[in-house]
Amino acid sequence: MDIILDSADRLMLDCWWSRIFPINYDEPKSFDPIVSSLVLTKARTTQCLNLLNQATISCNSDLDCYFSGDELQSHPHQVLRKCLITGVLNPNLNTTIASSHQQCLSRFGRDHLFRQSLSIFVIVFVGISFIYFFLSTLSYFFIFDHRLKNHPKYLRDQIKLEIACALKAFGPIDILALPLHLAQVRGHSKLYDDVSDIKGISCFTLAKPVLDFFNLTETFRDNSRLLGPKASPWPPTHLSSYPILHDTAKQILSVLQNSFHHDFGGGWFYLILSCFLFLIFTDLAYLIHRFEHHPLVYKHIHKTHHKWVIPTPYASYAFHPLDGFLQSLPYNVFIFIFPFHRVLYLFAFFFITVWTILIHDSELIVGHRLESYINSPSHHTLHHLYFNCNFGQYCTWTDRLFSTYRHPNLDDKLALDSKKHKPILHKIAKIS
């Protein structure tokens, strides 16, 4: 979310915030966002100096009165703040700062909690709405079997009802998830930027328990020789009973200790591993989904989504707001438990959105080689038809583990296909 927010700030939100909540020149605290935006790095310090030089060409005499040359070079950010408060730079502020520091012209800086909250809410609401309508429409016209509209369980004006239900859910879901988005944007998650940020575990750390074990067995072996065979603490089959194997293994581990200095499990290895961790962890949504089918919970939360027995792609987000928030929890919580690459997290957001839409196209495709492992639209169609099977998210292992898996077969497909024309045949018989 921080990548999207930063891009949105640079492209348009800085301009909008500066126009809706412009900076108050009469209030010294209003200039704090300008100073806080110029972080103390070499690049920002140079940028700050350039800004001062550009903005004070006509005010050099005033600057000489206020500040010394050493202060200007050592603390340019403080000089800039004093200049803004005293009014030295105000005449040139719009022409020098506005072009490259639009965010500075708003009383709410980019790090302000109110600005971040409102910006994230708008971005998520608009983004999800656009993706929902765009992908659902594509799936509806190019994938969805329109003959399913003849199914007895297909509701009248169902698409309108699904869209209305989804639009009612977007806002509350956005509000419920907002604290998690804010925590991520404000740096409380375990997201990282560079692959090398994850160091893993050193080979020496992995080998040390084994080395300690062999050192310990060597001590016991020496003591047992002095005390006699009856006092030996190890059985004859133990490695310490075979000096040649014991010494060989110890030498190999010593070589590994001296030769391998790199880390194991970090970098690219963890990047790939984190993808599988993410899929496994988010598949725990099975437990949430199963909980929502409990009779005491179902009628209050999940029944709204199962109103669509023959769902169209527009039913993908047509559910109770609390239902949508709970089923998205594994995705949102994962980054606070496991380190995850920032770009992968952004990709996962779009992947989950697309996946949620695609599994609601009511297609029953049987005979695919991966259907035993991946929770496809066929599995989710059976879930909507029978309610008591295929609760999983991406893979079928959770349903198999809890004995709720139902494999799509030809009989299910024939049963669904036979009802595509049932109302039509009934009308023909009635007319004849």
N, C-alpha and C positions, 0 to 999 in steps of 0.2 A: 504493500500500500504506500510506503514511503517513496518508492520510485514513481508511482503514478501521481502522488501529491506534489512531488518536486517538479515533475514535468508540467503538471497543470498550473502550478504557481508561475513558472517561467513563461508559459505560453499565453495564459489569459488571466489567471486569478489575481496576480499581482496588480494588474491594471484595474480589474474590477474592484478589489478591496481598496485601492488608493482613491477610486472615484466615489465609492459608497461611504467609506470611512476615511476621509482625508486627514492628513496630519494637522495637528493644532499648533500653529507657530507660537501661540501665546503661552503654551504649557511646556516647560522644559522636559518633563518626562516623555512627551510625545516624540522626542528625538532619540529615545533609548533604542527603538527598533533599528534605527540607522546604525548605531554603534554596535549593537549585538549582531547585526548581519555581517559586519566586517570582522570576521574571526581572526584571532592572532596567529596567522600563518604568514610565511614569507610572501606568498602570492597576494594575500589580502592586504598586508601591510603596504606593499608596493602599490596596490590598487588604491588604497587610502591616500597615499602620498600624491599619486597622480591626480586624484580627485581634488585634493587641496590645491595643488598647483594650477589646475584648470579653473577652479572656481574662484581663485583669489588673485587673478592677474591684476585686477583693478583695485585690490584691497591689500597690497603688500605693506603699505604703511600701517594699516590697522593691525595686521598680523605681527609686525615688529613691535608694536606697542603691547600686544597681549602675550606673546610667546617668544621664547628664545630659540635660536637655531637648534640647540641640542635637544630641547623638548620636542620640537617638530620632527626631528629624526628618530628619537627614541620612542616616543609615544604618540604617533600620528592619530591613532583612534581617539585618544583623549583630546587632542587638539581639535579634531573635527567636531567632537561633541560640544566643546566650549565655543567653537566658532558658530555652530548652529544655534546654541542657546543665546549667545550675545548678539546674534543677528548679523554677523559679518558675512555669512554665506547666503543668507536668505534671498537677496536680490538675484543671485545666480543659481539658486537651488534647482529650479525647474529645468534649466538648460543643461546642467551638468550631471545631476543625479538621476533625473527622470528617465534618461535614455537607457541607462544600464542598471539602475537601482530602483526600479519601480516599486518594489516591496517596501522600500524605506519611506515612501510617501503616505503610508497608511498608519493610523494610530495602533493597528494590530499587526505586529510583526509575524513572520512565518512561524515562529515558535509559540505564538500566543495560543492558549488552550481553546479559547472561544473560536478563533479563526480556524484552527485545525479541526475542531469538532464540526463546524458548519461546512467547511470545505469537504471533509471526508463524507459527510452525510450526502451532500449534493453529488459528489463524484460517484459514490456507490449506487445511489438511486438512479441517476441518469445512465450510468454504465450498465447496470444490470437490466434496466428497462430496455435499452437499445439492443443488448445482446439477446435478451429474451425474445423480443419481437422479430429481430433479424433472423436468428437461427431457427426459431419455431416456425416462422413463415416458410423458410427454405425447406425444412423438414416436412411441413404440412403439404406443400405442393409437389415435392419431388420424391418423398419417401413414404409418407402415410398412405395407406390403402383406403381410398374414399368409399369403397364398398362397405367398410365397417360402419358407416353411418346408417346402414340398414339393419344393424344388429339390434335386437330388442332392448338391450341394455343401454344403447346410445340415447342420450337425453335430447330433448328438443332444445334448440338454440344452445347447445352445449359449448360451442366455441366462445360465444359471448359470455357465458357464465364462467368459463375457465379464465378468460382474460380479466374479467371483473374481479374474480377472486384473487388472481395473481397481483393485480395492481393494488388491491387493498392490503396485501401481505408485505409488499416491498418496503413501505415506509416503516412499519413497526419492526420488521426484521433488521432493517438498517439501524434503528435506534438501539435495539437489543445488542447488536454486534459492535456498536460504536466504541464502548470501553476497551474491547480487545484490539480494535484497529488503532485507537489512540495509544494504547500501551506499546504496540509494535512501532508506530511512527516515532514515539518519544524514546525509543531505544531500550525498552525493557525485554525485548525478545532475544532469541539466540540466532537471529539471522546474521549471515556474514557475507562479505563481498568478494574476497579473494580465495581461490581454492587453497592456497598455501596457509590460510589462517587456521585451518584445522591441522594440528601437528600429529595427532594420533598418539600411539604408545611406542616408546623406543624398544628396539629388539632386546637391549640389555634388560629392560624392565620385565619383558616376557620370559627371558631365560634365567633371570636371577632366582626365582623359586626352585628351578631345577638344579641350578648350581648349588644353592644352599642345601638341597636334598642330598646331593652327592658328597658334599663336604661333611654333612652330618653322618651319612652312612660310613664314610671313611673313618670317622672317629669311633663309631660303634664297632667297626670291624677290628680296629686296633685294640680296643678294650676287650673284645670278646676273645682275642687270641691270648691275652694275659689271664683271663678268667677260666678259659677252657671251653670246650664245645657245648657243655650243658648250660652255660650261662649266656650263650649267644641270643640276643633279642630278636634276631631275624630268622625266618624259616629258610631251609636250604635252597628253596627256589628263588629267593630274592637276588637281585642283581649284585648285591655286595658279596654274594657267595661265589661269584665268578669274577675274579680279579681282572682278567683280560678284558671282558666286556665292560666292566666298571671303568677301568682306566681309559679304554677307547672312547666310551661315551663322554667321559670327562674332558678328554682332549678335544673332541669335536665341539663341545659346548664352549670351551675356552677359545677355540679358533673363531667361532661365531661371535663371541663376545668382543674379540679384538678386531674382527673384520667388518661387522655390520654396525654402522653408526647412524643409519637413517631410521626414520620412524615407520612404524607399521600401523596401517589403518587410517592414516590421514590423507590429506590432499585429494587426488582423484579417486582413490579407493573409497574414501568416505563419501565423496560426492555421489558415486554410483550406489553405495550402500544406503545413503539417506533416501534415495528414491524408493527403494524397497521398504525401508522403514516407514516412509510416508504412506505407502499403499497399505501396509499391514496395520498401521495405527488408525488410519481413516476408515479401514474396514470394520473397526470397532463400532462404527455407526450402526452395525447390526444390532448391538445390545440396546441402543437407544430406540431403534426402529421396533425391535421386539417388545420393549417396554411400552411403547405407544400403542401396541395392540392388546395390552391388558384391558379387560372390560371396564375397569374404573377410570382408565385414562383415555381409551379409544374414543368414546363418545364426546369427550370434551376437546380433544386436540386433533387426532388423526382421522377421524371420520370425515372431515372436510375434504381431505385428499382422496379418500376412497369413494367419494360420491361419483367419481369418474371411473366406472367399471370398464368402459372402453375408452381409455384416455387418448387424446390427441397430443401432439407436441406442446400445445398451449397449456396442458395440464401439468407440465413439469414444475411450475412454481405456483400452482393453484392449490395452496394449502393454508392451514392456520399459521399465523406468524410465529407462534411459539414452537410449532412443529418444525418449521423451516430453520429456526435458530438452533434448536436442539440437534438436528441432524447435521448442521454445519459446525458444531462444536469441535469434533475431532480435527477438522482442517484448521480451525482458528487456534486451537490450543497446542497443536503439534510444535509450533515454532517457539513456544515457551518451555518446552521439555527437551527437544533435540535441536542441535545446530542444523541449520538448513540454509542453502545458498539462496540469496535474495532473488536472483533471476529465476531459479527453479520454483520458488514460492509463487512468483508472479505467473509463471507458466502453469503451475498447478491450479491457480485460480480460474484461468480460462479453460483448462482441461476439465475441471469439475463442472463448470457451467455448461460446457458442450455435452459432457457425458450425461448430465441430468436431463437435458432436453432430448438427446437421442434415445435414451432408454424408454421414453414415453411415446414412441411412434406406433406401438401396438403391433409390431411385426412379429410373426411367429415363424422364424427361420429355423428349420431343423436339419441335422446332418452336418453341421459345421464342426471341424476338427477341434476348435477351441471352446466349444460350448460347454464342455465339462469343467472348464477352469475359469472362464470369464462370465460374469453376470451380464448377459446380453439383453437387448430389448425383449427377446423371447422369454427369458426368465422373469423379467419385470411384468410382462403382459400376463403371465400365469399368476403372479402375485396379485394383480388387480382383479383377476377373474375369480380366484379361489381364496384370497385373503390370508391363508395359513401356510404359505410356503415362500421360499426365495426372498428372504428379508435382507440379503447381503447388498453391499454397495458396489464393489468392482469385481471381486472374485467370489467363487462359490465355496471357498474353504470354510467360511463361517457357517454357512447353511449345512454343510456336510458335518461340521463339528457338532452342531446342535440338532442334527437330524430333522432339518426343515427344508432340505433340498428336494426340489422336484425337477426332473430332467425334461426339457421340452421334447416331445415325441410326435410322431406322425398322427396319432389319435387326437392329441390336443389341437394340432393344426387343422385336421379335418373337421373337428367339432366347431372350431371357430369359423372356418370357411363355409360350413354348411349354413351358418346363421347370417352370412352376409347377404343372402338372397331370400331369406325366409319371409320378410314382410312383403317383398315383391311378389313371390309365389302366392302368398295369401291374398293379395289384391287381385291377381290374375284369376284365381279360383273364384273369388267373390264376384267379379265382373261376368265370368262365364256362367 
